[in-house]
Amino acid sequence: MWQSLIAKGQFAEALPILERIAVTTPNAEVLHALGTCHKRLGHYPNAYKYYEAVLTSNPAYIDTLREAPSVANMLGFYAKSKEYLMRLNSLSPSAGLKVTLATMLPQMMESTEQIKALREEFMHNLDQLVKDGIVIKGEIHNSLIHSSFYLAYHGMNDREIQRKLAETYTKICPSLLYTAKHVRKGVTKKEKLRVGFFSKYFGEEHPVAIHFAGVIAGLGKLPEFEVSIISKPYVSKNEQPPAWLSSVCKHVVQVPELLSEARKAIEKLALDVLIFTEIGMDPFTYFLAFSKLAPVQCMMGGHPDTTGISAIDYFISSIPVEPENGQDHYNERLIRLANIPVSIKKPALPDAYGRRAQFGLPENLNLYMCPMMLQKIHPEFDDAINGILTRDEKAMVLFFSAHGDWQHQLMQRFKRTMPEAYLRRIGFVPYLPMGQFTSLLSCADVVLDSFHFGGGTTSYIALGIGVPVMTLPSAYMRGRVAYALYQQMGGGFDAVIAKDAEDYVTKAVKLAGDKALQKQLHDALLQKNAVVFENPNAVEDFARMLRSLEIETAVA
């Protein structure tokens, strides 16, 4: 019975049946099925536990060796993931495995020197794949682990490395270059502009949806646009778009998780413009973006990095977040809207504002919180943490940790980059539901924006509840969100905008020890921050941009 449920994609229904069977019959087949159900439901620690159990007793169990590497990689077990892949490649070699092993990247970086060496090796490996004549036929996203997502966290310009990666994929998998019939034929004038948004992440609680769903819904209410939202099949209710979004869209489409079938489903919509809210976070979305499914194709900053994919014409960004030389960072043509293309609801002020006792946090220490995913903690950021702990003897730095090996790897790096005594003043707290998360943030004396990849949603939340974010604007858009929000609020926040890493430490320490300055910034934020939430100008800017696109001339 559980086999048929899994075949139908009913993983939640299969789980309790498998759990009962595993009590008396914990064989490899059952444990593997449990791991697969948890993997499909996004329960990666549980999936890893079951896959490990299978491979401990059955090291050559092929089905698990095919599934386990991506889970291990997701959890930060880079070495274990690579071990599984090499074992699988020795038992069942394939082109996809060769590509994966050539392009794998660790999630946590050891040093700037390691980053440079990895990128050089990455580029060399791409050349070698082409020289070796590697070819992948069929569904490439199921054939390999695509980890170029982590390039964005290196603090470097990814324009050339992403372009070369995309070119390599087109050489080893030519079937990626699909063009829809209506694109080849040219544009037929329609009463309404047909605009489709593709994302895996339309679920209301995902940061991508939090950022962009408001703008998409706003466009759906305008009479001149026919808006569609397109996604992969929903695995759980949490992945479904909220009713307030889907109700204003002409089409809500779930495409099969096969590139060949997904292309056909999107092609039926005969879109004028296809917009990916993010490219790079999910392999299926990344490889789908190689197809030309609309005369004009764009991407937004859900994953704020260039792609190098020739089918993507524009990167939609904004003047506030982009540096003057922003175009130099993109293979796509950069569109700079006047307003950040985001319409986020203002977070509610927590009832228990600043009450540390409920979280067991000390009242007598200066709390510096860095609520970022740990891959954002660049090796160069270690110096800032070291500086804060050196200058402020009352400093306690809190990071946020979700699961897996990430926390351990970061602490191992800290052991090499700062005195051992400082490690006792570094702590980790779990990510919490929104209400508790804002309560926890409100306990901070300072929220630390990581560099070179800073906070996005987190910056909106912290500033929305009046907690100052210490930021050093990066050379790249992905590290300039907090800075842009301060500018949108009309300035007056020089105390929390650093000029360089040294200034970052100086200003952070001053703010943490100055309650009057904290109160001044808190009051200023609450007085001015309404302008960055549910900004109606963001929708109008986006609509104006869509009207201006030259649909016909974009047809290849």
Secondary structure as a PSIPRED ss2 file (coil, helix, strand):
# PSIPRED VFORMAT (PSIPRED V4.0)

   1 M C   1.000  0.000  0.000
   2 W H   0.000  1.000  0.000
   3 Q H   0.000  1.000  0.000
   4 S H   0.000  1.000  0.000
   5 L H   0.000  1.000  0.000
   6 I H   0.000  1.000  0.000
   7 A H   0.000  1.000  0.000
   8 K C   1.000  0.000  0.000
   9 G C   1.000  0.000  0.000
  10 Q C   1.000  0.000  0.000
  11 F H   0.000  1.000  0.000
  12 A H   0.000  1.000  0.000
  13 E H   0.000  1.000  0.000
  14 A H   0.000  1.000  0.000
  15 L H   0.000  1.000  0.000
  16 P H   0.000  1.000  0.000
  17 I H   0.000  1.000  0.000
  18 L H   0.000  1.000  0.000
  19 E H   0.000  1.000  0.000
  20 R H   0.000  1.000  0.000
  21 I H   0.000  1.000  0.000
  22 A H   0.000  1.000  0.000
  23 V H   0.000  1.000  0.000
  24 T H   0.000  1.000  0.000
  25 T C   1.000  0.000  0.000
  26 P C   1.000  0.000  0.000
  27 N C   1.000  0.000  0.000
  28 A H   0.000  1.000  0.000
  29 E H   0.000  1.000  0.000
  30 V H   0.000  1.000  0.000
  31 L H   0.000  1.000  0.000
  32 H H   0.000  1.000  0.000
  33 A H   0.000  1.000  0.000
  34 L H   0.000  1.000  0.000
  35 G H   0.000  1.000  0.000
  36 T H   0.000  1.000  0.000
  37 C H   0.000  1.000  0.000
  38 H H   0.000  1.000  0.000
  39 K H   0.000  1.000  0.000
  40 R H   0.000  1.000  0.000
  41 L C   1.000  0.000  0.000
  42 G C   1.000  0.000  0.000
  43 H C   1.000  0.000  0.000
  44 Y H   0.000  1.000  0.000
  45 P H   0.000  1.000  0.000
  46 N H   0.000  1.000  0.000
  47 A H   0.000  1.000  0.000
  48 Y H   0.000  1.000  0.000
  49 K H   0.000  1.000  0.000
  50 Y H   0.000  1.000  0.000
  51 Y H   0.000  1.000  0.000
  52 E H   0.000  1.000  0.000
  53 A H   0.000  1.000  0.000
  54 V H   0.000  1.000  0.000
  55 L H   0.000  1.000  0.000
  56 T H   0.000  1.000  0.000
  57 S H   0.000  1.000  0.000
  58 N C   1.000  0.000  0.000
  59 P C   1.000  0.000  0.000
  60 A C   1.000  0.000  0.000
  61 Y C   1.000  0.000  0.000
  62 I H   0.000  1.000  0.000
  63 D H   0.000  1.000  0.000
  64 T H   0.000  1.000  0.000
  65 L H   0.000  1.000  0.000
  66 R H   0.000  1.000  0.000
  67 E H   0.000  1.000  0.000
  68 A H   0.000  1.000  0.000
  69 P H   0.000  1.000  0.000
  70 S H   0.000  1.000  0.000
  71 V H   0.000  1.000  0.000
  72 A H   0.000  1.000  0.000
  73 N H   0.000  1.000  0.000
  74 M H   0.000  1.000  0.000
  75 L C   1.000  0.000  0.000
  76 G C   1.000  0.000  0.000
  77 F C   1.000  0.000  0.000
  78 Y H   0.000  1.000  0.000
  79 A H   0.000  1.000  0.000
  80 K H   0.000  1.000  0.000
  81 S H   0.000  1.000  0.000
  82 K H   0.000  1.000  0.000
  83 E H   0.000  1.000  0.000
  84 Y H   0.000  1.000  0.000
  85 L H   0.000  1.000  0.000
  86 M H   0.000  1.000  0.000
  87 R H   0.000  1.000  0.000
  88 L H   0.000  1.000  0.000
  89 N H   0.000  1.000  0.000
  90 S H   0.000  1.000  0.000
  91 L H   0.000  1.000  0.000
  92 S C   1.000  0.000  0.000
  93 P C   1.000  0.000  0.000
  94 S C   1.000  0.000  0.000
  95 A H   0.000  1.000  0.000
  96 G H   0.000  1.000  0.000
  97 L H   0.000  1.000  0.000
  98 K H   0.000  1.000  0.000
  99 V H   0.000  1.000  0.000
 100 T H   0.000  1.000  0.000
 101 L H   0.000  1.000  0.000
 102 A H   0.000  1.000  0.000
 103 T H   0.000  1.000  0.000
 104 M C   1.000  0.000  0.000
 105 L C   1.000  0.000  0.000
 106 P C   1.000  0.000  0.000
 107 Q C   1.000  0.000  0.000
 108 M C   1.000  0.000  0.000
 109 M C   1.000  0.000  0.000
 110 E C   1.000  0.000  0.000
 111 S C   1.000  0.000  0.000
 112 T H   0.000  1.000  0.000
 113 E H   0.000  1.000  0.000
 114 Q H   0.000  1.000  0.000
 115 I H   0.000  1.000  0.000
 116 K H   0.000  1.000  0.000
 117 A H   0.000  1.000  0.000
 118 L H   0.000  1.000  0.000
 119 R H   0.000  1.000  0.000
 120 E H   0.000  1.000  0.000
 121 E H   0.000  1.000  0.000
 122 F H   0.000  1.000  0.000
 123 M H   0.000  1.000  0.000
 124 H H   0.000  1.000  0.000
 125 N H   0.000  1.000  0.000
 126 L H   0.000  1.000  0.000
 127 D H   0.000  1.000  0.000
 128 Q H   0.000  1.000  0.000
 129 L H   0.000  1.000  0.000
 130 V H   0.000  1.000  0.000
 131 K H   0.000  1.000  0.000
 132 D C   1.000  0.000  0.000
 133 G C   1.000  0.000  0.000
 134 I C   1.000  0.000  0.000
 135 V C   1.000  0.000  0.000
 136 I C   1.000  0.000  0.000
 137 K C   1.000  0.000  0.000
 138 G C   1.000  0.000  0.000
 139 E C   1.000  0.000  0.000
 140 I H   0.000  1.000  0.000
 141 H H   0.000  1.000  0.000
 142 N H   0.000  1.000  0.000
 143 S C   1.000  0.000  0.000
 144 L C   1.000  0.000  0.000
 145 I C   1.000  0.000  0.000
 146 H C   1.000  0.000  0.000
 147 S C   1.000  0.000  0.000
 148 S H   0.000  1.000  0.000
 149 F H   0.000  1.000  0.000
 150 Y H   0.000  1.000  0.000
 151 L H   0.000  1.000  0.000
 152 A H   0.000  1.000  0.000
 153 Y H   0.000  1.000  0.000
 154 H H   0.000  1.000  0.000
 155 G C   1.000  0.000  0.000
 156 M C   1.000  0.000  0.000
 157 N C   1.000  0.000  0.000
 158 D C   1.000  0.000  0.000
 159 R H   0.000  1.000  0.000
 160 E H   0.000  1.000  0.000
 161 I H   0.000  1.000  0.000
 162 Q H   0.000  1.000  0.000
 163 R H   0.000  1.000  0.000
 164 K H   0.000  1.000  0.000
 165 L H   0.000  1.000  0.000
 166 A H   0.000  1.000  0.000
 167 E H   0.000  1.000  0.000
 168 T H   0.000  1.000  0.000
 169 Y H   0.000  1.000  0.000
 170 T H   0.000  1.000  0.000
 171 K H   0.000  1.000  0.000
 172 I H   0.000  1.000  0.000
 173 C C   1.000  0.000  0.000
 174 P H   0.000  1.000  0.000
 175 S H   0.000  1.000  0.000
 176 L H   0.000  1.000  0.000
 177 L C   1.000  0.000  0.000
 178 Y C   1.000  0.000  0.000
 179 T E   0.000  0.000  1.000
 180 A C   1.000  0.000  0.000
 181 K H   0.000  1.000  0.000
 182 H H   0.000  1.000  0.000
 183 V H   0.000  1.000  0.000
 184 R H   0.000  1.000  0.000
 185 K H   0.000  1.000  0.000
 186 G C   1.000  0.000  0.000
 187 V C   1.000  0.000  0.000
 188 T C   1.000  0.000  0.000
 189 K C   1.000  0.000  0.000
 190 K C   1.000  0.000  0.000
 191 E C   1.000  0.000  0.000
 192 K C   1.000  0.000  0.000
 193 L E   0.000  0.000  1.000
 194 R E   0.000  0.000  1.000
 195 V E   0.000  0.000  1.000
 196 G E   0.000  0.000  1.000
 197 F E   0.000  0.000  1.000
 198 F E   0.000  0.000  1.000
 199 S C   1.000  0.000  0.000
 200 K C   1.000  0.000  0.000
 201 Y C   1.000  0.000  0.000
 202 F C   1.000  0.000  0.000
 203 G C   1.000  0.000  0.000
 204 E C   1.000  0.000  0.000
 205 E C   1.000  0.000  0.000
 206 H C   1.000  0.000  0.000
 207 P H   0.000  1.000  0.000
 208 V H   0.000  1.000  0.000
 209 A H   0.000  1.000  0.000
 210 I H   0.000  1.000  0.000
 211 H H   0.000  1.000  0.000
 212 F H   0.000  1.000  0.000
 213 A H   0.000  1.000  0.000
 214 G H   0.000  1.000  0.000
 215 V H   0.000  1.000  0.000
 216 I H   0.000  1.000  0.000
 217 A H   0.000  1.000  0.000
 218 G H   0.000  1.000  0.000
 219 L H   0.000  1.000  0.000
 220 G H   0.000  1.000  0.000
 221 K C   1.000  0.000  0.000
 222 L C   1.000  0.000  0.000
 223 P C   1.000  0.000  0.000
 224 E C   1.000  0.000  0.000
 225 F E   0.000  0.000  1.000
 226 E E   0.000  0.000  1.000
 227 V E   0.000  0.000  1.000
 228 S E   0.000  0.000  1.000
 229 I E   0.000  0.000  1.000
 230 I E   0.000  0.000  1.000
 231 S E   0.000  0.000  1.000
 232 K C   1.000  0.000  0.000
 233 P C   1.000  0.000  0.000
 234 Y C   1.000  0.000  0.000
 235 V C   1.000  0.000  0.000
 236 S C   1.000  0.000  0.000
 237 K H   0.000  1.000  0.000
 238 N H   0.000  1.000  0.000
 239 E H   0.000  1.000  0.000
 240 Q C   1.000  0.000  0.000
 241 P C   1.000  0.000  0.000
 242 P C   1.000  0.000  0.000
 243 A H   0.000  1.000  0.000
 244 W H   0.000  1.000  0.000
 245 L H   0.000  1.000  0.000
 246 S H   0.000  1.000  0.000
 247 S C   1.000  0.000  0.000
 248 V C   1.000  0.000  0.000
 249 C C   1.000  0.000  0.000
 250 K C   1.000  0.000  0.000
 251 H E   0.000  0.000  1.000
 252 V E   0.000  0.000  1.000
 253 V E   0.000  0.000  1.000
 254 Q E   0.000  0.000  1.000
 255 V C   1.000  0.000  0.000
 256 P C   1.000  0.000  0.000
 257 E C   1.000  0.000  0.000
 258 L C   1.000  0.000  0.000
 259 L H   0.000  1.000  0.000
 260 S H   0.000  1.000  0.000
 261 E H   0.000  1.000  0.000
 262 A H   0.000  1.000  0.000
 263 R H   0.000  1.000  0.000
 264 K H   0.000  1.000  0.000
 265 A H   0.000  1.000  0.000
 266 I H   0.000  1.000  0.000
 267 E H   0.000  1.000  0.000
 268 K C   1.000  0.000  0.000
 269 L C   1.000  0.000  0.000
 270 A C   1.000  0.000  0.000
 271 L C   1.000  0.000  0.000
 272 D C   1.000  0.000  0.000
 273 V E   0.000  0.000  1.000
 274 L E   0.000  0.000  1.000
 275 I E   0.000  0.000  1.000
 276 F E   0.000  0.000  1.000
 277 T C   1.000  0.000  0.000
 278 E C   1.000  0.000  0.000
 279 I C   1.000  0.000  0.000
 280 G C   1.000  0.000  0.000
 281 M C   1.000  0.000  0.000
 282 D C   1.000  0.000  0.000
 283 P H   0.000  1.000  0.000
 284 F H   0.000  1.000  0.000
 285 T H   0.000  1.000  0.000
 286 Y H   0.000  1.000  0.000
 287 F H   0.000  1.000  0.000
 288 L H   0.000  1.000  0.000
 289 A C   1.000  0.000  0.000
 290 F C   1.000  0.000  0.000
 291 S C   1.000  0.000  0.000
 292 K E   0.000  0.000  1.000
 293 L C   1.000  0.000  0.000
 294 A C   1.000  0.000  0.000
 295 P C   1.000  0.000  0.000
 296 V E   0.000  0.000  1.000
 297 Q E   0.000  0.000  1.000
 298 C E   0.000  0.000  1.000
 299 M E   0.000  0.000  1.000
 300 M C   1.000  0.000  0.000
 301 G C   1.000  0.000  0.000
 302 G C   1.000  0.000  0.000
 303 H C   1.000  0.000  0.000
 304 P C   1.000  0.000  0.000
 305 D C   1.000  0.000  0.000
 306 T C   1.000  0.000  0.000
 307 T C   1.000  0.000  0.000
 308 G C   1.000  0.000  0.000
 309 I C   1.000  0.000  0.000
 310 S C   1.000  0.000  0.000
 311 A C   1.000  0.000  0.000
 312 I C   1.000  0.000  0.000
 313 D C   1.000  0.000  0.000
 314 Y E   0.000  0.000  1.000
 315 F E   0.000  0.000  1.000
 316 I E   0.000  0.000  1.000
 317 S E   0.000  0.000  1.000
 318 S E   0.000  0.000  1.000
 319 I C   1.000  0.000  0.000
 320 P C   1.000  0.000  0.000
 321 V C   1.000  0.000  0.000
 322 E C   1.000  0.000  0.000
 323 P C   1.000  0.000  0.000
 324 E C   1.000  0.000  0.000
 325 N C   1.000  0.000  0.000
 326 G H   0.000  1.000  0.000
 327 Q H   0.000  1.000  0.000
 328 D H   0.000  1.000  0.000
 329 H H   0.000  1.000  0.000
 330 Y C   1.000  0.000  0.000
 331 N C   1.000  0.000  0.000
 332 E C   1.000  0.000  0.000
 333 R E   0.000  0.000  1.000
 334 L E   0.000  0.000  1.000
 335 I E   0.000  0.000  1.000
 336 R E   0.000  0.000  1.000
 337 L E   0.000  0.000  1.000
 338 A C   1.000  0.000  0.000
 339 N C   1.000  0.000  0.000
 340 I C   1.000  0.000  0.000
 341 P C   1.000  0.000  0.000
 342 V C   1.000  0.000  0.000
 343 S C   1.000  0.000  0.000
 344 I C   1.000  0.000  0.000
 345 K C   1.000  0.000  0.000
 346 K C   1.000  0.000  0.000
 347 P C   1.000  0.000  0.000
 348 A C   1.000  0.000  0.000
 349 L C   1.000  0.000  0.000
 350 P C   1.000  0.000  0.000
 351 D C   1.000  0.000  0.000
 352 A C   1.000  0.000  0.000
 353 Y C   1.000  0.000  0.000
 354 G C   1.000  0.000  0.000
 355 R C   1.000  0.000  0.000
 356 R H   0.000  1.000  0.000
 357 A H   0.000  1.000  0.000
 358 Q H   0.000  1.000  0.000
 359 F H   0.000  1.000  0.000
 360 G C   1.000  0.000  0.000
 361 L C   1.000  0.000  0.000
 362 P C   1.000  0.000  0.000
 363 E C   1.000  0.000  0.000
 364 N C   1.000  0.000  0.000
 365 L C   1.000  0.000  0.000
 366 N E   0.000  0.000  1.000
 367 L E   0.000  0.000  1.000
 368 Y E   0.000  0.000  1.000
 369 M E   0.000  0.000  1.000
 370 C E   0.000  0.000  1.000
 371 P C   1.000  0.000  0.000
 372 M C   1.000  0.000  0.000
 373 M C   1.000  0.000  0.000
 374 L H   0.000  1.000  0.000
 375 Q H   0.000  1.000  0.000
 376 K H   0.000  1.000  0.000
 377 I C   1.000  0.000  0.000
 378 H C   1.000  0.000  0.000
 379 P H   0.000  1.000  0.000
 380 E H   0.000  1.000  0.000
 381 F H   0.000  1.000  0.000
 382 D H   0.000  1.000  0.000
 383 D H   0.000  1.000  0.000
 384 A H   0.000  1.000  0.000
 385 I H   0.000  1.000  0.000
 386 N H   0.000  1.000  0.000
 387 G H   0.000  1.000  0.000
 388 I H   0.000  1.000  0.000
 389 L H   0.000  1.000  0.000
 390 T H   0.000  1.000  0.000
 391 R H   0.000  1.000  0.000
 392 D C   1.000  0.000  0.000
 393 E C   1.000  0.000  0.000
 394 K C   1.000  0.000  0.000
 395 A E   0.000  0.000  1.000
 396 M E   0.000  0.000  1.000
 397 V E   0.000  0.000  1.000
 398 L E   0.000  0.000  1.000
 399 F E   0.000  0.000  1.000
 400 F E   0.000  0.000  1.000
 401 S E   0.000  0.000  1.000
 402 A C   1.000  0.000  0.000
 403 H C   1.000  0.000  0.000
 404 G C   1.000  0.000  0.000
 405 D C   1.000  0.000  0.000
 406 W H   0.000  1.000  0.000
 407 Q H   0.000  1.000  0.000
 408 H H   0.000  1.000  0.000
 409 Q H   0.000  1.000  0.000
 410 L H   0.000  1.000  0.000
 411 M H   0.000  1.000  0.000
 412 Q H   0.000  1.000  0.000
 413 R H   0.000  1.000  0.000
 414 F H   0.000  1.000  0.000
 415 K H   0.000  1.000  0.000
 416 R H   0.000  1.000  0.000
 417 T H   0.000  1.000  0.000
 418 M C   1.000  0.000  0.000
 419 P C   1.000  0.000  0.000
 420 E H   0.000  1.000  0.000
 421 A H   0.000  1.000  0.000
 422 Y H   0.000  1.000  0.000
 423 L H   0.000  1.000  0.000
 424 R H   0.000  1.000  0.000
 425 R H   0.000  1.000  0.000
 426 I E   0.000  0.000  1.000
 427 G E   0.000  0.000  1.000
 428 F E   0.000  0.000  1.000
 429 V E   0.000  0.000  1.000
 430 P E   0.000  0.000  1.000
 431 Y C   1.000  0.000  0.000
 432 L C   1.000  0.000  0.000
 433 P C   1.000  0.000  0.000
 434 M H   0.000  1.000  0.000
 435 G H   0.000  1.000  0.000
 436 Q H   0.000  1.000  0.000
 437 F H   0.000  1.000  0.000
 438 T H   0.000  1.000  0.000
 439 S H   0.000  1.000  0.000
 440 L H   0.000  1.000  0.000
 441 L H   0.000  1.000  0.000
 442 S C   1.000  0.000  0.000
 443 C C   1.000  0.000  0.000
 444 A C   1.000  0.000  0.000
 445 D C   1.000  0.000  0.000
 446 V E   0.000  0.000  1.000
 447 V E   0.000  0.000  1.000
 448 L E   0.000  0.000  1.000
 449 D C   1.000  0.000  0.000
 450 S C   1.000  0.000  0.000
 451 F C   1.000  0.000  0.000
 452 H C   1.000  0.000  0.000
 453 F C   1.000  0.000  0.000
 454 G C   1.000  0.000  0.000
 455 G C   1.000  0.000  0.000
 456 G C   1.000  0.000  0.000
 457 T H   0.000  1.000  0.000
 458 T H   0.000  1.000  0.000
 459 S H   0.000  1.000  0.000
 460 Y H   0.000  1.000  0.000
 461 I H   0.000  1.000  0.000
 462 A H   0.000  1.000  0.000
 463 L H   0.000  1.000  0.000
 464 G H   0.000  1.000  0.000
 465 I C   1.000  0.000  0.000
 466 G C   1.000  0.000  0.000
 467 V C   1.000  0.000  0.000
 468 P C   1.000  0.000  0.000
 469 V E   0.000  0.000  1.000
 470 M E   0.000  0.000  1.000
 471 T E   0.000  0.000  1.000
 472 L C   1.000  0.000  0.000
 473 P C   1.000  0.000  0.000
 474 S C   1.000  0.000  0.000
 475 A C   1.000  0.000  0.000
 476 Y C   1.000  0.000  0.000
 477 M H   0.000  1.000  0.000
 478 R H   0.000  1.000  0.000
 479 G H   0.000  1.000  0.000
 480 R C   1.000  0.000  0.000
 481 V H   0.000  1.000  0.000
 482 A H   0.000  1.000  0.000
 483 Y H   0.000  1.000  0.000
 484 A H   0.000  1.000  0.000
 485 L H   0.000  1.000  0.000
 486 Y H   0.000  1.000  0.000
 487 Q H   0.000  1.000  0.000
 488 Q H   0.000  1.000  0.000
 489 M C   1.000  0.000  0.000
 490 G C   1.000  0.000  0.000
 491 G C   1.000  0.000  0.000
 492 G C   1.000  0.000  0.000
 493 F C   1.000  0.000  0.000
 494 D H   0.000  1.000  0.000
 495 A H   0.000  1.000  0.000
 496 V H   0.000  1.000  0.000
 497 I E   0.000  0.000  1.000
 498 A C   1.000  0.000  0.000
 499 K C   1.000  0.000  0.000
 500 D C   1.000  0.000  0.000
 501 A H   0.000  1.000  0.000
 502 E H   0.000  1.000  0.000
 503 D H   0.000  1.000  0.000
 504 Y H   0.000  1.000  0.000
 505 V H   0.000  1.000  0.000
 506 T H   0.000  1.000  0.000
 507 K H   0.000  1.000  0.000
 508 A H   0.000  1.000  0.000
 509 V H   0.000  1.000  0.000
 510 K H   0.000  1.000  0.000
 511 L H   0.000  1.000  0.000
 512 A H   0.000  1.000  0.000
 513 G C   1.000  0.000  0.000
 514 D C   1.000  0.000  0.000
 515 K H   0.000  1.000  0.000
 516 A H   0.000  1.000  0.000
 517 L H   0.000  1.000  0.000
 518 Q H   0.000  1.000  0.000
 519 K H   0.000  1.000  0.000
 520 Q H   0.000  1.000  0.000
 521 L H   0.000  1.000  0.000
 522 H H   0.000  1.000  0.000
 523 D H   0.000  1.000  0.000
 524 A H   0.000  1.000  0.000
 525 L H   0.000  1.000  0.000
 526 L H   0.000  1.000  0.000
 527 Q H   0.000  1.000  0.000
 528 K H   0.000  1.000  0.000
 529 N H   0.000  1.000  0.000
 530 A H   0.000  1.000  0.000
 531 V H   0.000  1.000  0.000
 532 V H   0.000  1.000  0.000
 533 F C   1.000  0.000  0.000
 534 E C   1.000  0.000  0.000
 535 N C   1.000  0.000  0.000
 536 P H   0.000  1.000  0.000
 537 N H   0.000  1.000  0.000
 538 A H   0.000  1.000  0.000
 539 V H   0.000  1.000  0.000
 540 E H   0.000  1.000  0.000
 541 D H   0.000  1.000  0.000
 542 F H   0.000  1.000  0.000
 543 A H   0.000  1.000  0.000
 544 R H   0.000  1.000  0.000
 545 M H   0.000  1.000  0.000
 546 L H   0.000  1.000  0.000
 547 R H   0.000  1.000  0.000
 548 S H   0.000  1.000  0.000
 549 L C   1.000  0.000  0.000
 550 E C   1.000  0.000  0.000
 551 I C   1.000  0.000  0.000
 552 E H   0.000  1.000  0.000
 553 T H   0.000  1.000  0.000
 554 A H   0.000  1.000  0.000
 555 V C   1.000  0.000  0.000
 556 A C   1.000  0.000  0.000
